[in-house]
Amino acid sequence: MKLGRNIQDIQRKNRCVVLQTMLEQKEISRIDLSRITELNKATITNITRDFINRGVVEEIGAIEASNGRRTAGLSLKMDEVVTITLRVYQNEVQAAVCNIHGKLEEYQKVGCITNGDGQIILAELEKHTKRLLAFCQKNNKKILGIAIATLGWVFSGKSTNYSQYVYADCFPELAVIDIQKEMEKRFPGHRVIVDHDANMSALAEWKELIIADEQINSILNIVCGIGFGGGIVINGELFRGKNGVAGEVGHMGINCNAMAYGGDSVKRGYHSIFEDYASPLALRESIKERLYEYPDTILTENSKFEEIYECYERDDELAVWAVNRQARYLAYGITGLIFVLNPDVIILGDEIIHSQKFLQKLRGFMEEYLPKVFHDELDIRMSTLKQNSILKGAGISMTKSYFENYEIVDFISEYYPNPAEK
């Protein structure tokens, strides 16, 4: 959030700070609002009174404040404030409405065979957006905008004709369309943002930790699908780097003596990278390579991630061998990332197996690679988010964009008029 330059900016900033604090707390007292925001009690009283009159905040009865006393509690309402969230994934589009608190509604996942044509992706995004706009209108939702998460990496810079250049191995059609500009043309009057799915997922994981009141400063969130993506959050803000591609851990070099598998990476002559070894896609390839060495396995060359993971939990020998190999490669790459980033928490999500058995194996390998003093401090965990973390993060990303220039205050003024001011 930018610093205020005049009295109006300061007042808007103060309101944003109060809203942001309440967004991170299910319930809070005026005393704690004053303590956390460092605003005086009179300012807190004036702001919360205005928000209550507008219907943005409600009083919820007595709660226990941080000083141990029972006092009047407040809670942010705004459940009807939503973002239309979309995810471009391999051969499918996912879509939902996400409210300001991160709750998803109207979730739908639909296959999308592009045949190399980016216009098919745009048509699918347009169809889902129209469906969700109709849902919002019918249910009196207040729309912040349209947030789109994409696989690959999202490059921002002067060297491209697009506002944001999206690149993904084996999905070149993303690189020939400007998703943001095309969606703005189709839906004028609606804010559109596009970001890498790992960044959006990282924001959702960060919010979950903050709500749980975990005292942390940084996280690395790794999500897996076709390959690996990473999102880095430091003190509540995404670390993007110069061109927005910071956190692209899947492209980290891991073997300079081997060529990458498939896709455009071979034509470019890249050497093997992290996701070529440790991603779920690499896991499926390893199953195919050793399939006939394990005649008792029930896995096939067409087995999906879910089947491999189920067989792993049932101690199928091929699944155990392949998943444990994935754990070793994953541990090796994460060890390097720890020495570069040294985050407080590492969270593994999306299509990485959610298994305590796997996590224990991963930690065992990391114990081999890390000095004991680092391993003793290691905090690596599986995502606990029950809903789609990437779509939730897309909603959070849109909400954050309204806070950056105090625009959430303008949104509230427009959609939540104060009866006293009429």
Solvent accessible surface area in square Angstrom, and as a share of the most:
residue,aa,sasa,rsa
1,M,87,0.39
2,K,135,0.57
3,L,146,0.72
4,G,24,0.23
5,R,214,0.78
6,N,74,0.38
7,I,102,0.52
8,Q,108,0.48
9,D,19,0.10
10,I,78,0.40
11,Q,88,0.39
12,R,60,0.22
13,K,53,0.22
14,N,26,0.13
15,R,60,0.22
16,C,0,0.00
17,V,32,0.18
18,V,0,0.00
19,L,2,0.01
20,Q,52,0.23
21,T,11,0.06
22,M,3,0.01
23,L,16,0.08
24,E,53,0.24
25,Q,67,0.30
26,K,167,0.71
27,E,88,0.40
28,I,8,0.04
29,S,0,0.00
30,R,67,0.25
31,I,66,0.34
32,D,13,0.07
33,L,0,0.00
34,S,18,0.11
35,R,139,0.51
36,I,75,0.38
37,T,17,0.10
38,E,155,0.69
39,L,31,0.15
40,N,99,0.51
41,K,144,0.61
42,A,67,0.52
43,T,32,0.19
44,I,1,0.01
45,T,52,0.30
46,N,82,0.42
47,I,3,0.01
48,T,0,0.00
49,R,128,0.47
50,D,20,0.10
51,F,4,0.02
52,I,51,0.26
53,N,68,0.35
54,R,35,0.13
55,G,27,0.26
56,V,0,0.00
57,V,2,0.01
58,E,74,0.33
59,E,100,0.45
60,I,66,0.34
61,G,42,0.40
62,A,59,0.46
63,I,17,0.09
64,E,114,0.51
65,A,5,0.04
66,S,75,0.48
67,N,79,0.40
68,G,46,0.44
69,R,172,0.63
70,R,160,0.59
71,T,37,0.21
72,A,46,0.35
73,G,0,0.00
74,L,0,0.00
75,S,19,0.12
76,L,13,0.06
77,K,81,0.35
78,M,2,0.01
79,D,82,0.42
80,E,50,0.23
81,V,0,0.00
82,V,0,0.00
83,T,1,0.01
84,I,0,0.00
85,T,0,0.00
86,L,0,0.00
87,R,8,0.03
88,V,1,0.01
89,Y,23,0.09
90,Q,74,0.33
91,N,78,0.40
92,E,33,0.15
93,V,1,0.01
94,Q,10,0.05
95,A,0,0.00
96,A,0,0.00
97,V,1,0.00
98,C,1,0.00
99,N,14,0.07
100,I,8,0.04
101,H,64,0.29
102,G,3,0.03
103,K,123,0.52
104,L,16,0.08
105,E,55,0.25
106,E,78,0.35
107,Y,102,0.39
108,Q,70,0.31
109,K,117,0.50
110,V,45,0.26
111,G,56,0.54
112,C,8,0.05
113,I,113,0.57
114,T,10,0.06
115,N,130,0.67
116,G,51,0.49
117,D,62,0.32
118,G,3,0.03
119,Q,94,0.42
120,I,60,0.31
121,I,1,0.01
122,L,0,0.00
123,A,58,0.45
124,E,23,0.10
125,L,0,0.00
126,E,43,0.19
127,K,109,0.46
128,H,1,0.01
129,T,0,0.00
130,K,113,0.48
131,R,66,0.24
132,L,0,0.00
133,L,35,0.17
134,A,60,0.47
135,F,36,0.15
136,C,1,0.00
137,Q,150,0.67
138,K,171,0.73
139,N,64,0.33
140,N,119,0.61
141,K,43,0.18
142,K,43,0.18
143,I,34,0.17
144,L,4,0.02
145,G,0,0.00
146,I,0,0.00
147,A,0,0.00
148,I,0,0.00
149,A,0,0.00
150,T,0,0.00
151,L,13,0.06
152,G,19,0.18
153,W,56,0.20
154,V,6,0.04
155,F,47,0.19
156,S,42,0.27
157,G,31,0.29
158,K,211,0.89
159,S,101,0.65
160,T,29,0.17
161,N,149,0.76
162,Y,67,0.25
163,S,46,0.30
164,Q,39,0.18
165,Y,61,0.23
166,V,2,0.01
167,Y,22,0.08
168,A,9,0.07
169,D,30,0.15
170,C,80,0.48
171,F,11,0.05
172,P,87,0.55
173,E,13,0.06
174,L,0,0.00
175,A,16,0.12
176,V,96,0.55
177,I,11,0.06
178,D,11,0.06
179,I,3,0.02
180,Q,41,0.18
181,K,94,0.40
182,E,39,0.17
183,M,0,0.00
184,E,69,0.31
185,K,145,0.61
186,R,76,0.28
187,F,13,0.06
188,P,105,0.66
189,G,88,0.85
190,H,58,0.26
191,R,74,0.27
192,V,3,0.02
193,I,35,0.18
194,V,7,0.04
195,D,8,0.04
196,H,12,0.05
197,D,8,0.04
198,A,0,0.00
199,N,3,0.01
200,M,0,0.00
201,S,1,0.00
202,A,0,0.00
203,L,5,0.03
204,A,2,0.01
205,E,6,0.03
206,W,26,0.09
207,K,25,0.11
208,E,68,0.30
209,L,10,0.05
210,I,40,0.20
211,I,68,0.34
212,A,65,0.51
213,D,105,0.54
214,E,57,0.26
215,Q,157,0.70
216,I,27,0.13
217,N,94,0.48
218,S,20,0.13
219,I,0,0.00
220,L,0,0.00
221,N,0,0.00
222,I,0,0.00
223,V,6,0.03
224,C,2,0.01
225,G,7,0.07
226,I,30,0.15
227,G,14,0.14
228,F,10,0.04
229,G,3,0.03
230,G,0,0.00
231,G,0,0.00
232,I,11,0.06
233,V,0,0.00
234,I,77,0.39
235,N,105,0.54
236,G,16,0.15
237,E,93,0.42
238,L,25,0.13
239,F,100,0.42
240,R,98,0.36
241,G,37,0.36
242,K,195,0.83
243,N,36,0.18
244,G,15,0.15
245,V,52,0.30
246,A,23,0.18
247,G,11,0.11
248,E,29,0.13
249,V,8,0.05
250,G,0,0.00
251,H,62,0.28
252,M,54,0.24
253,G,61,0.58
254,I,35,0.18
255,N,51,0.26
256,C,97,0.58
257,N,137,0.70
258,A,32,0.25
259,M,97,0.43
260,A,6,0.05
261,Y,143,0.54
262,G,45,0.43
263,G,33,0.31
264,D,40,0.21
265,S,5,0.03
266,V,65,0.37
267,K,162,0.69
268,R,136,0.50
269,G,36,0.34
270,Y,90,0.34
271,H,97,0.43
272,S,3,0.02
273,I,16,0.08
274,F,0,0.00
275,E,28,0.12
276,D,22,0.11
277,Y,46,0.18
278,A,0,0.00
279,S,1,0.01
280,P,0,0.00
281,L,67,0.33
282,A,14,0.11
283,L,3,0.01
284,R,66,0.24
285,E,68,0.31
286,S,3,0.02
287,I,2,0.01
288,K,81,0.34
289,E,104,0.46
290,R,69,0.25
291,L,21,0.10
292,Y,190,0.72
293,E,105,0.47
294,Y,40,0.15
295,P,121,0.76
296,D,135,0.70
297,T,23,0.13
298,I,120,0.61
299,L,10,0.05
300,T,70,0.41
301,E,91,0.41
302,N,111,0.57
303,S,6,0.04
304,K,126,0.54
305,F,29,0.12
306,E,105,0.47
307,E,79,0.36
308,I,0,0.00
309,Y,28,0.11
310,E,95,0.43
311,C,4,0.02
312,Y,2,0.01
313,E,86,0.39
314,R,146,0.53
315,D,92,0.48
316,D,22,0.11
317,E,128,0.57
318,L,0,0.00
319,A,0,0.00
320,V,38,0.22
321,W,61,0.21
322,A,1,0.01
323,V,0,0.00
324,N,33,0.17
325,R,81,0.30
326,Q,4,0.02
327,A,0,0.00
328,R,92,0.34
329,Y,60,0.23
330,L,1,0.00
331,A,0,0.00
332,Y,119,0.45
333,G,2,0.02
334,I,0,0.00
335,T,15,0.09
336,G,31,0.30
337,L,12,0.06
338,I,11,0.06
339,F,115,0.48
340,V,117,0.67
341,L,61,0.30
342,N,102,0.52
343,P,21,0.13
344,D,60,0.31
345,V,2,0.01
346,I,3,0.02
347,I,4,0.02
348,L,0,0.00
349,G,2,0.02
350,D,46,0.24
351,E,47,0.21
352,I,3,0.01
353,I,6,0.03
354,H,98,0.44
355,S,8,0.05
356,Q,134,0.59
357,K,73,0.31
358,F,0,0.00
359,L,18,0.09
360,Q,139,0.62
361,K,83,0.35
362,L,0,0.00
363,R,72,0.26
364,G,33,0.31
365,F,20,0.08
366,M,0,0.00
367,E,108,0.48
368,E,111,0.50
369,Y,64,0.24
370,L,10,0.05
371,P,65,0.41
372,K,155,0.66
373,V,104,0.60
374,F,72,0.30
375,H,23,0.10
376,D,92,0.47
377,E,141,0.63
378,L,23,0.12
379,D,49,0.25
380,I,7,0.03
381,R,62,0.23
382,M,16,0.07
383,S,14,0.09
384,T,99,0.58
385,L,28,0.14
386,K,198,0.84
387,Q,76,0.34
388,N,36,0.18
389,S,15,0.10
390,I,2,0.01
391,L,0,0.00
392,K,28,0.12
393,G,0,0.00
394,A,0,0.00
395,G,3,0.03
396,I,22,0.11
397,S,13,0.08
398,M,0,0.00
399,T,5,0.03
400,K,45,0.19
401,S,21,0.14
402,Y,23,0.09
403,F,10,0.04
404,E,85,0.38
405,N,65,0.34
406,Y,12,0.05
407,E,53,0.24
408,I,1,0.00
409,V,19,0.11
410,D,68,0.35
411,F,13,0.05
412,I,4,0.02
413,S,58,0.37
414,E,124,0.56
415,Y,86,0.33
416,Y,15,0.06
417,P,69,0.43
418,N,10,0.05
419,P,84,0.53
420,A,86,0.67
421,E,119,0.54
422,K,185,0.78
